Amino acid sequence: MSRARQPPLVTGISPNEGIAWTKVTIRGENLGTGPTDLLGLTICGHNCLLTAEWMSASKIVCRVGQAKNDKGDIIVTTKSGGKGTSTVSFKLLKPEKIGILDQSAVWVDEMNYYDMRTDRNKGIPPLSLRPTNPLGIEIDKGRFPQKDLESLFPGMSADFTSENFSAAWYLIENHSTTSFDQLKTAVVNLKKQANKKNEGSLAYVKGGLSTFFEAQDALSAIHQKLEADGTEKVEGSMTQKLENVLNRASNTADTLFQEVLGRKDKADSTRNALNVLQRFKFLFNLPLNIERNIQKGDYDVVINDYEKAKSLFGKTEVQVFKKYYAEVETRIEALRELLLDKLLETPSTLHDQKRYIRYLSDLHAPGDPAWQCIGAQHQWILQLMHNCKESYVKEQKGNALLHSPMLDLDNDVRPSPIGHLSQTASLKRGSSFQSGRDDAWRYKAPQQVVFVEKLTKLVVSQLPNFWKLWVSYVNGSLFSETAEKSGQMERSKKNARQRQNDFKKMIQEVMHSLVKLIRGALLPFSLREGELRQYGGWEMKSELSGQWLTHVIQTVRLSSESLTALEIPNDMLQIIQDLILDLRVRCIIVTLQHTAEDIKRLAEKEDWVVDNEGLTSLPSQFEQCIIRSLQSLKTVLDCKPGEASVFQQQKTQEDVCQLSIGIMQGFIDCLEQLSTKPDGDIDTSHLSVDVSSPDLFGSIHEESSLSSEQRLLIALSNCRYLERHTFLNIAEHFEKHGFQGVDKITQVSMESLKELDQRLFEMYIEFKADPIVGSLEPGIYAGYFDWKDCLIPTGVRNYLKEALVNIIAVHAEVFTISKDLVPRVMSRVVEAVSEELSRLMQCVSSFSKNGALQAKLEICALRDTVAIYLTPESKSSFKQALEALPQLSSGTDRKLLEELLNKFKSSMHLQLTCFQASSSAMMKT
């Protein structure tokens, strides 16, 4: 299987030569996709992976190790591309030896080259006094390669202080271009130096000649005396005398030279003491230097000096060195305590924390300072969160907000998004708003909202450093980013593996505290009683509106995204997702509840202004109210990455469905309340008429009030529009926003609306049809009319004309409100009239010929007039009424009936025109 990427290719290295541990920058192509993708890095055959720092796919920074080869390639190996190649090479240089008087940026170990007491007779000056140029002529460094010189003089050295000193090597290296005359001058200089040494030795001998001669004379005298006696008798006494003489000579010599030798010994001791002080002044001055550098904050200098002193005098047996080194250890222990206090001090930046941890690690502090710092930071974050809650709870209860330094994490005075939200809401309400005040939103927004924003801002600002500190602790970069401290890095990684579960519990505790504090402020009912005492304490005078809950959800979402960007495991952040889900559900519930309350108050906004279709603004206001509510929930209903659907729980679906049905039912109740309200309770002071319909409510203009029948008609017109348009549009919006159970919502709402419509319709028919029906019987028998004894019909009687006029009045009233309602209302009125007329005809015991002709004339006149509004029920009633009459057998009677009908239609042509004009409307329905 082929790799997904090309092998690494090194095309450049800077610098391209240097000694061991030189920092180099490697450039090329396909150098890996990240730090974890880098598997190997060798320079001149030496593995440099531990010091490698991956910067990008085309750049790596590392340090060159102590390689065996002096020149070689740079090979990069990655997981994604395998082992790579190189088009450039690196040359490893050998470091030059540093002379005693040469300046150096690194520490050079000192060696005991000279002892004044033991070597004073050798005439060799200390190395610090030896000339760096023994020939006394100008040094001219040649360009001979060091490697070639080493091959020419194996095992030798050009250092004139070395035991393997090679003069030829020294001359080639330092005087390869020197002239012969200058070399002669160098020989003269060497001879002068040698003569000075010899003269110094000779002068020392001359200074002791007198003493030497006196001792020689004394010994010669003793020897002559012994030869002159030459007998064994005096041997014993002479031996005794010789001893006495020698003792006297010794005493005399001691007496003569005691003062001189004493001064000499004292001078030598002083000189040696000064030499020791000079050579080891670093140790003797170190305690004072440590204190000074600590005061200046130069901890790096202190640590370097301590490491140097420890390597030189850590295992010394010299008492004075032990004493001073003990002082150094005392001050270093105080420094460890100081650094640990600074490390655990809060607040502190991540940079300072890493710096103090490295200092303590370099000072070999006991325990695990990095883990102590992590624990302190964890407690600090928890304390910040609880202090934030207590602060805002006190402010809500009327106490002044105590600005704790712990809460002043930054000096950012920019207005929060809440400020803009509150300002917008304030402007909509028409209240005054001082835009010049930066923190005016604090006094506009609810305390819980301000608290949540402050709390999340606090966690988002503190937790990243806390997480990065743990990551640095895990990968060992707290101690070193190179291989110089690999032992500490391994110990750190081992400790991190052992404490991984403990840190996970810390993160979970922070997340739980964050979530429960927010729940205590916004969702107190979701906490147990014990948790509510710890995380609650807010005065819940009224629940937050959906607008503020939406803002809170957005704030928590942004916090969750910020924490996710830290690569914190999802299982640790799941509790925040659960909180967001509960907030979204609560926001939907509260918004729908507030919408239901707003819908109930729509009755107050009814202005009874009717348009051409017989509608007021109420249905439109209702629909717009629902749409605004759903639009405000759009961000809440939309699922962000990692979020679950707000309707995934069955209980949420049922609650939302019931609330939606309640909203629809509330508007239906609002319509019923408006239509059935007594006349005296209707405020018509604001009544107006659509200018496009100047003839509407001609009678209303005079009285400036609406009758109950007119309100019923307007309500019926609104119901009809709701059923055919508004409710269907709202159902589409519900489906568009992902609501569940829309069919149920629509079905229940439609049924309730139809029931209201039917009740209002029956009420209107009762108002209008009953008077007309009730006037038929008195009108028929007015003037003691008798069907058995009546004159020949001359036309339709007045009662029927009055009934038709009343029906026309109903038609006019309905037509004025809504043309679409005319067929429905007129059909029912005609049904009621025809049914009553049929009943009256069936109640007549007998008809005379004239009576039958009169009855048939009136029945046919009424039937033909309202023919376009006849229904099967009204047709059946007219048929039953006609069947109750005797049949006309005479052609003369039928002709008379036809003439009278035509006369009636001709005389009332103007009044009956409305029935013909509405035929088109009848056909539409």
Beta strands, then each sheet from edge to edge (+ up, - down):
strand 1: 9-14
strand 2: 17-18
strand 3: 23-29
strand 4: 38-43
strand 5: 46-47
strand 6: 53-56
strand 7: 59-63
strand 8: 71-78
strand 9: 82-83
strand 10: 85-86
strand 11: 89-92
sheet 1: 6+ 7- 3+ 1- 10-
sheet 2: 2+ 11+ 8- 4+ 5-
sheet 3: 2+ 11+ 8- 9+
end
